[in-house]
Amino acid sequence: MASSVLIGILITFLVIILVLYLVQRLPIDGRMRQIVQLIVIVIGIISLLKYLAVF
């Protein structure tokens, strides 16, 4: 049980990092890029909190 939660957290963290990297590569202006990064980070934190059984 604990190992599956740890693997889920690790995969979620890696996906967040990958999406943030891909957002950096997009040809959009800086303000829009910051908004997209903020959205990705918020969704990632909510997903990580779900794995920790907060929600």
C-alpha positions in Angstrom: 0.0 0.0 0.0 2.7 2.5 0.9 4.8 1.7 -2.1 1.9 2.2 -4.5 1.2 5.6 -2.9 4.9 6.5 -3.2 5.0 5.4 -6.8 1.9 7.5 -7.6 3.4 10.6 -6.0 6.6 10.1 -7.9 4.8 9.7 -11.2 2.7 12.7 -10.5 5.7 14.8 -9.7 7.5 13.7 -12.9 4.5 14.5 -15.0 4.3 18.0 -13.4 7.9 18.6 -14.2 7.5 17.4 -17.8 4.4 19.6 -18.4 6.2 22.6 -17.0 9.2 21.9 -19.2 6.9 21.7 -22.3 5.1 24.9 -21.3 8.5 26.6 -21.4 9.0 25.4 -24.9 5.7 26.9 -26.2 5.9 30.0 -28.4 3.6 32.1 -26.3 4.2 35.4 -24.5 5.5 35.6 -20.9 2.3 36.6 -19.2 0.3 33.7 -20.7 3.2 31.3 -19.9 3.1 32.3 -16.2 -0.7 31.7 -16.1 -0.3 28.3 -17.7 2.5 27.4 -15.3 0.4 28.5 -12.3 -2.5 26.4 -13.5 -0.3 23.3 -13.9 1.3 23.8 -10.4 -2.1 24.2 -8.8 -3.5 21.1 -10.5 -0.3 19.2 -9.5 -0.6 20.2 -5.9 -4.2 19.1 -5.8 -3.3 15.8 -7.3 -0.5 15.3 -4.8 -2.8 16.1 -1.9 -5.2 13.6 -3.2 -2.5 10.9 -3.0 -1.8 11.9 0.6 -5.5 11.5 1.4 -6.1 15.1 2.2 -9.1 15.3 -0.2 
